[in-house]
Amino acid sequence: MDKSTAIQRIEALRNEINHHNQRYYQFDDPQISDAQYDRLMNELAALEQRFPELLTSESPTQRVGAAPLEKFNTVAHLTPMLSLANAFSGDDIFDFGNRIERLLGKGKQISFVVEPKLDGVAVNLIYEKGNLTLGSTRGDGMVGEDITLNLRTIHSIPLTIKACNNLTIPDTLEIRGEVYIDIEAFKHLNKRRTNEGHPPFANPRNAAAGSLRQLDSKVTAKRPLNIFCYGIGFISGNPFRTHWEALQQLSRWGFRINPLIRQASDINDCVRCYHEMMEHRKNLPYEIDGMVIKVDSLEIQNRLGAVSRSPRWAIACKFPATQETTVIEDIIVQVGRTGVLTPVAVMKPVRVGGVIVSRATLHNQDEIDKKDIRIGDTVIVQRAGDVIPEVVKVVASQRDGSEKAFHMPDTCPECGSEVIRLKGEAAHRCLGLSCPAQLKEHIKHFASKGGMDIEGLGDKLVSQLVDNGVIKDPADIFPLTREKLLPLERLAEKSVSNILSSIQHSKNPPLRKLIFALGIRHVGERTAKILAETFGSLEALSQAKEDELMAIRDIGPEVSGSIFQFFCNEDNRKVLKKLAAAGVRAIEDKKSSPSPISGKSFVFTGRLQTLNRQEGKSLVESLGGYVHESVSKNTDYVVAGDDPGAKFDKATSLGIQIIDEAAFLKLVGKK
């Protein structure tokens, strides 16, 4: 390619890439795939490398960062970046409206523009004849730091702007914006930092600020920074009458304008917007800490002027704070209904987001170790999603040496059973069948249709039996008498008789149902059936070693460890003895007779005509086969009915045999 052709191709590539950058970063509406975009960028980079004299600072390839700086230079803003006075309630907003009315005179109709107040970093952008020439921090409002190289790495900041809407490009244009990081992008950034051994950022704003102040702009380029622009500081020959007009033109020039910005007809409308935006806040993909109200008319803005360093024509309406600092006074452990032990920080009460917070979950020991949380620590706490309190980070500089490390207990604080942590899991668990914290869920599962199938033992009755101390473990179901049940609420003579009869009839269940009823972690109905066929009795299963369990098809180390630990628990052994003493005797599950599908794995997809899914599953299992919910390379058959879904596509891609319902019925001998 000669130089003349290269010039034309480079120009075309830059225009095309800039177009797609605008579609992606400004409108969130990409028109090509990431792979196609990468091919365009790679072609442009290759041409610029081949013809380096054609490389310009405005090229899309120049967003990767430049050589590190020794320090930031300071630059003066063309117009001051004023700070805003604060409002904290609807009443404060009304006061703001009254002040404007007093200054302008009663009866003057004033309209406003309301904008979300992003919790990010304010920046100033200078464009000369349509080209980005300077970018700086807010600094003291008059002078900021030159961070042009870092700002150029942010894809949502246009490097050049072009004439549109019959408006020529101004010789000089000063744009104000807020650089921020989306919440999900922040989580991924912190996860990456943790994996690389770096301390996590406390919040998205700190991450954005730290990223913008990197002396090496190549580091900034790797951070997920974004921007919303919210106004014009200076423009040559200002053609606008209102702030709203200016924002619309900024959008046409390619600057990202927040979609929540709207016009407000009067101060009452502003108050309504404040409450609406506060409610909508929790659903946003980025953090906002308030709403900004601005007088729309630029002429009235000039008349109102400023006091000190705050304009009279604008105000920041803050939402209740979502982060505060407090002290962890203790760490206690709560036991959930599934036996998971959760450490909880007991904190000096503090108001966060308008609510008094005194406790916050610490999730698990790994999370405590990762954040190095100790009893006595000063911490930053927030309400995640404005609802759930969580400890963000420790303020290590406040430590005085009296802080104490925390470790999960070896025994359950509710029942005293041994606490274990299964391989591959973050949670510590109590496996005790008689643990009070888990008892209601254990009883409901034990009596369920898939378990012992005891009719009448619903949620309300189970709650009454446990709350009144009538039942302390699943084995206590079987000695229940009429005298114990009749005093309970909503139980008539006939209901009691039916319940007692159902309990009596449940004493000789198939072994697979008794195993499932015990509620062993990771043991569902299919695994219970495999265990019943393999061991033949509960006694034999209870004596099995981990390696014996792992040798069984479809039982891996996680499941085998859970089963082994369950039967090692002394409290569980006591419950099993009580069941035997109460006359509970399981019927041995005989192994399925050999059949053409013995040991074969099936997956059903689509709508069957002759059978439903459950009937198909029962047929397969009765003949020694297995039914799975998802397709894998170990699947032998996929049975496809009408309108099959993604499972059909995956089976096709893996080359797995797909059969229709008629072929399936023939295979299992039903046709």
URSUL-V21609 format. One record per helix or strand. SS is the DSSP state (hx for helix, st for strand). FROM is the first residue (numbers start at 0). LEN is the number of residues. If there is no record, write none. Layout:
ss->(SS,SS)
from->(FROM,FROM)
len->(LEN,LEN)
//
This chain:
ss->(hx,hx,hx,hx,st,st,hx,st,st,st,st,hx,st,st,st,st,hx,hx,hx,st,st,hx,st,hx,st,st,hx,st,st,st,st,st,st,hx,st,st,st,hx,st,st,st,st,hx,hx,hx,hx,hx,st,hx,hx,hx,hx,hx,hx,st,st,st,hx,st,st,st,hx,st,hx)
from->(2,33,51,59,73,85,89,111,120,130,142,147,159,163,166,171,182,203,216,225,241,242,261,266,287,296,297,305,309,313,322,339,354,364,374,377,387,395,403,410,417,427,438,458,473,481,492,509,510,524,537,545,556,569,586,600,606,612,625,636,641,645,656,660)
len->(24,17,3,4,3,2,15,7,8,7,4,4,1,1,1,9,13,9,5,10,1,10,3,17,8,1,7,2,2,5,13,13,7,7,1,7,7,3,1,1,3,3,9,9,4,5,16,1,7,11,5,5,12,12,1,5,1,10,2,4,1,9,3,7)
//
